[in-house]
């Protein structure tokens, strides 16, 4: 059975017409569905009772359910959602500094095929792509969570399980529903797509011209270190990834690209590596998000990564700033609730 999240207004309008009802009802139904975070306020709609009966008989409001829910001391909420086929994915709500706002992190795949060595999601392997509707349902679940907390879900990042640019068609369809006016209405500039550096995907995202933000997970300034951490780095080198980010930036009127860099003890946190990263970014209008590592146990290669000690983190930051690189530490969230991508899923599934 389809869910309402599977449709955009044109698709649902065609379905209504096939059932013998007026197509314009579709937009009003979907607007109510998004406004009410996964419910339809039928009394507010001027729609025939027969249409409601037909829709309820043939289309569910949701195809997923909450399999596990964790709330951190810092207010972050992590959901493990069970999909219609029994598989599970993670979504995270992160309260913002402002008391009335929150950000949401969505998954794009069940598992991941890229085998990044320090990532918990990689340990489960790849199962399948998520549909646009399944990503929309994550958004609606988080919108409900935010409202319970008295907050508005303001920004969305595709930075959860999976590589968004390897499921780009469905990600783009989800973004159009989440960000576009008349449905989710978050706004294009409030959406960020993260990638480990799939160069053709970066170019395709730029060509889609959705006016969203790009984040590139670099995690090392040199190809050898990066390839050990991110096997995709063997195909797309650092220079090639940054050149693709340059093209994306040019296509988006110069909007800065974010460079994600997770500091790992004795792996990528040396001052010399900070200077090399600064060399890579010289002349580029990009900003660096330094990440505190959330330990996930033994990796696919058997290595147990550790967070960089505070002194090493500070020294790395100082080197970047001395070279004029705009950088800051992204505040760690939910460390007490298995917040790293894939951790909760792995713990619940055993």
C-alpha positions in Angstrom: 0.0 0.0 0.0 1.3 3.5 -0.9 1.6 6.2 1.8 0.8 9.9 1.3 4.5 10.6 1.6 5.0 8.7 -1.7 3.2 11.3 -3.7 3.9 14.8 -4.9 0.8 17.0 -5.8 0.8 16.1 -9.5 1.1 12.4 -8.8 -1.7 12.4 -6.2 -3.8 14.6 -8.5 -3.6 12.0 -11.3 -4.5 9.3 -8.8 -7.6 11.3 -7.6 -8.6 11.9 -11.2 -8.3 8.2 -11.9 -10.7 7.6 -9.0 -13.2 10.1 -10.4 -12.4 13.0 -8.1 -11.1 16.5 -8.9 -7.3 16.7 -9.1 -7.0 20.0 -7.2 -8.0 18.2 -4.0 -4.6 16.6 -4.0 -2.7 19.7 -3.1 -5.0 20.6 -0.3 -4.8 17.1 1.1 -1.0 17.0 0.9 -0.7 20.5 2.4 -2.7 19.4 5.4 -0.6 16.2 5.7 2.7 18.1 5.8 1.3 20.9 8.0 0.0 18.3 10.6 3.3 16.3 10.4 1.8 13.2 8.9 -1.9 13.5 9.6 -4.7 15.0 7.5 -7.2 17.4 9.2 -10.2 16.3 7.1 -12.7 18.6 8.8 -10.7 21.6 7.6 -10.7 20.4 4.0 -13.5 20.9 1.5 -13.3 17.4 0.1 -15.9 14.8 -0.6 -16.5 12.2 2.1 -16.2 9.6 -0.7 -12.7 10.8 -1.5 -11.6 10.5 2.2 -13.0 6.9 2.3 -11.2 5.9 -0.9 -7.9 7.4 0.2 -8.1 5.8 3.7 -8.8 2.5 2.1 -6.0 2.6 -0.4 -3.3 4.9 1.0 -1.8 4.8 4.5 -0.6 7.9 6.4 2.7 6.2 7.3 4.7 3.2 6.2 7.2 3.4 9.1 7.0 3.2 12.8 9.3 4.1 15.7 11.2 1.0 16.7 13.4 2.8 19.3 13.7 6.3 20.7 16.5 7.8 22.7 16.7 11.2 24.3 20.1 12.6 25.3 21.0 14.8 28.2 21.6 17.6 25.7 18.1 17.3 24.3 19.0 15.5 21.1 16.4 12.8 20.1 17.4 9.8 18.0 14.8 7.7 16.4 15.2 4.2 14.9 12.4 3.9 12.4 11.1 0.5 11.2 10.2 0.5 7.5 7.4 -1.4 5.9 9.8 -4.2 4.9 11.1 -4.6 8.4 14.4 -2.8 7.8 15.5 0.1 10.0 17.0 3.5 9.6 18.0 6.3 11.9 16.9 10.0 12.2 18.1 12.6 14.7 16.5 15.8 16.0 19.1 18.3 17.3 17.7 21.3 19.3 19.3 24.5 18.2 20.8 27.2 20.5 17.6 29.2 20.1 14.9 27.6 22.2 12.3 27.6 19.5 14.3 25.9 16.7 15.8 22.5 15.8 17.7 20.7 13.1 17.0 17.3 11.6 19.4 14.7 10.2 17.9 12.2 7.7 19.2 8.9 6.3 19.2 8.2 2.6 19.9 4.5 2.5 19.5 1.4 4.6 23.1 0.8 5.5 25.9 2.0 3.3 28.2 0.5 0.7 31.1 2.9 1.0 32.8 1.1 4.0 34.3 4.2 5.7 36.5 2.6 8.3 35.5 4.7 11.3 31.7 4.7 10.7 29.3 2.4 12.5 26.9 2.3 9.5 29.6 0.8 7.4 29.7 -2.3 9.6 26.1 -3.3 8.6 26.8 -3.1 4.8 24.4 -1.8 2.2 20.8 -3.1 2.0 18.9 -0.7 -0.3 18.1 2.8 -1.2 15.4 4.7 0.6 12.5 6.0 -1.4 11.6 9.6 -1.5 8.6 8.9 0.6 10.6 7.1 3.3 12.9 10.1 3.6 9.8 12.4 3.8 8.4 10.2 6.6 11.7 10.8 8.6 11.2 14.5 8.2 7.6 14.3 9.3 8.6 12.2 12.4 11.1 14.8 13.3 8.7 17.6 12.8 6.4 15.9 15.3 9.2 15.5 17.7 10.2 19.1 17.4 6.6 20.3 18.0 6.4 18.3 21.2 9.4 20.2 22.4 7.9 23.5 21.4 10.4 23.9 18.6 10.2 24.4 14.8 12.2 22.0 12.6 14.1 24.7 10.7 17.0 23.0 8.9 17.6 19.5 7.4 20.8 17.7 6.7 21.1 14.5 4.6 23.9 13.3 6.8 22.6 10.1 8.4 23.0 6.5 7.2 24.0 6.1 3.6 25.6 8.2 0.8 22.9 10.6 -0.5 24.6 11.1 -3.9 24.4 7.4 -4.6 20.6 7.7 -4.2 20.3 11.1 -5.8 17.1 10.8 -7.8 15.1 9.9 -4.6 17.0 12.5 -2.5 16.1 15.2 -5.0 12.5 14.2 -5.0 12.4 14.2 -1.2 14.1 17.6 -1.0 11.5 19.1 -3.4 8.7 17.9 -1.1 10.5 18.9 2.2 11.8 22.3 1.1 9.3 23.4 -1.5 6.5 25.8 -0.7 3.1 24.3 -0.3 4.4 21.0 1.3 7.2 20.9 3.8 8.2 24.5 3.1 11.5 24.4 5.0 13.1 26.4 2.3 15.9 25.4 -0.1 18.7 27.2 1.7 17.8 25.3 4.9 18.8 21.9 3.4 22.3 20.5 3.3 23.4 17.4 1.4 26.5 15.7 2.7 28.8 13.4 0.6 32.1 11.7 1.1 33.0 13.1 -2.3 31.2 11.3 -5.1 32.3 13.6 -7.9 29.6 12.8 -10.6 27.0 13.2 -7.9 28.3 16.6 -6.8 28.0 17.8 -10.4 24.5 16.3 -10.8 23.4 18.0 -7.6 24.7 21.3 -8.9 22.9 20.7 -12.2 19.6 20.1 -10.3 19.7 23.8 -9.3 17.8 23.3 -6.1 19.8 26.0 -4.3 20.7 23.7 -1.4 24.0 23.5 0.5 26.8 21.1 0.1 29.0 19.5 2.7 32.0 17.4 1.8 33.4 14.8 4.2 37.1 15.1 3.6 38.6 13.8 6.9 42.2 14.0 5.6 44.2 16.4 3.4 46.2 13.8 1.5 45.0 10.9 -0.7 46.8 8.1 1.2 45.3 8.8 4.6 41.9 9.6 3.1 41.8 6.3 1.2 42.5 4.3 4.3 39.6 6.0 6.1 37.3 6.3 3.1 37.7 3.7 0.4 35.9 6.0 -2.1 39.0 8.2 -1.8 40.8 5.7 -4.0 38.5 6.7 -6.9 38.1 10.4 -6.2 41.2 12.1 -4.9 41.2 15.2 -2.6 42.0 17.6 -5.5 39.3 16.1 -7.6 36.7 16.3 -4.8 37.6 19.9 -4.1 37.5 20.8 -7.8 33.9 19.4 -7.9 33.1 21.5 -4.8 34.4 24.5 -6.7 32.1 23.8 -9.6 29.1 23.4 -7.2 30.0 26.7 -5.5 30.2 28.5 -8.9 26.8 27.1 -9.9 25.3 28.3 -6.6 26.5 31.9 -6.8 29.6 31.4 -4.6 27.8 30.0 -1.6 30.5 28.5 0.7 30.9 24.7 0.8 31.3 23.0 4.2 34.3 20.7 4.7 33.7 18.1 7.3 36.8 16.8 9.1 36.5 14.3 12.0 39.6 14.4 14.1 41.0 10.9 14.9 43.9 10.4 17.4 47.3 9.8 15.6 45.5 9.4 12.2 44.6 12.9 10.8 45.1 15.3 13.7 48.8 16.4 13.4 49.7 20.1 13.0 51.4 19.2 9.7 48.1 17.8 8.4 46.3 21.0 9.5 48.8 23.0 7.4 48.3 20.6 4.5 44.5 21.1 4.8 45.0 24.8 4.8 47.1 24.5 1.6 44.3 22.6 0.0 41.8 25.3 0.9 43.9 28.3 0.1 42.0 30.7 -2.2 38.8 28.8 -1.7 35.8 30.3 0.1 35.0 27.2 2.2 34.6 26.7 5.9 35.8 23.7 7.9 33.6 21.9 10.5 35.9 20.0 12.8 34.1 17.1 14.4 34.7 15.3 17.7 34.8 11.6 17.1 32.2 9.4 18.7 33.8 6.0 19.3 32.1 3.1 17.6 34.3 0.2 18.6 36.4 -2.0 16.3 36.2 -0.9 12.6 35.9 -3.0 9.5 39.7 -3.3 9.3 39.9 -4.2 13.0 41.2 -0.8 14.1 39.7 1.0 17.1 39.8 4.7 16.5 40.0 7.2 19.3 39.0 10.9 19.6 41.8 13.4 19.4 42.8 14.7 22.8 41.7 18.3 23.5 45.3 19.6 23.2 45.6 18.1 19.7 42.2 19.5 18.7 43.2 22.9 19.9 46.6 22.8 18.0 44.9 21.7 14.8 42.4 24.5 15.1 45.2 27.0 15.8 47.1 26.0 12.7 44.0 26.5 10.5 43.2 29.9 11.9 46.8 31.0 11.6 46.5 30.3 7.9 43.3 32.2 7.6 41.0 29.2 7.3 37.4 29.7 8.6 36.9 26.8 11.0 34.9 25.8 14.1 34.1 22.7 16.1 30.7 21.3 15.5 29.1 20.8 18.9 28.9 17.0 19.6 25.3 15.9 20.2 23.8 12.9 21.9 27.0 11.0 22.9 25.0 9.2 25.6 22.4 7.9 23.2 24.5 6.2 20.5 24.4 9.3 18.4 27.0 8.3 15.7 25.5 7.1 12.5 24.5 3.5 12.7 25.2 3.0 16.4 21.6 2.7 17.6 20.6 0.5 14.7 23.5 -1.8 15.4 22.8 -2.0 19.2 19.1 -2.6 18.7 19.6 -5.3 16.0 22.3 -6.9 18.1 
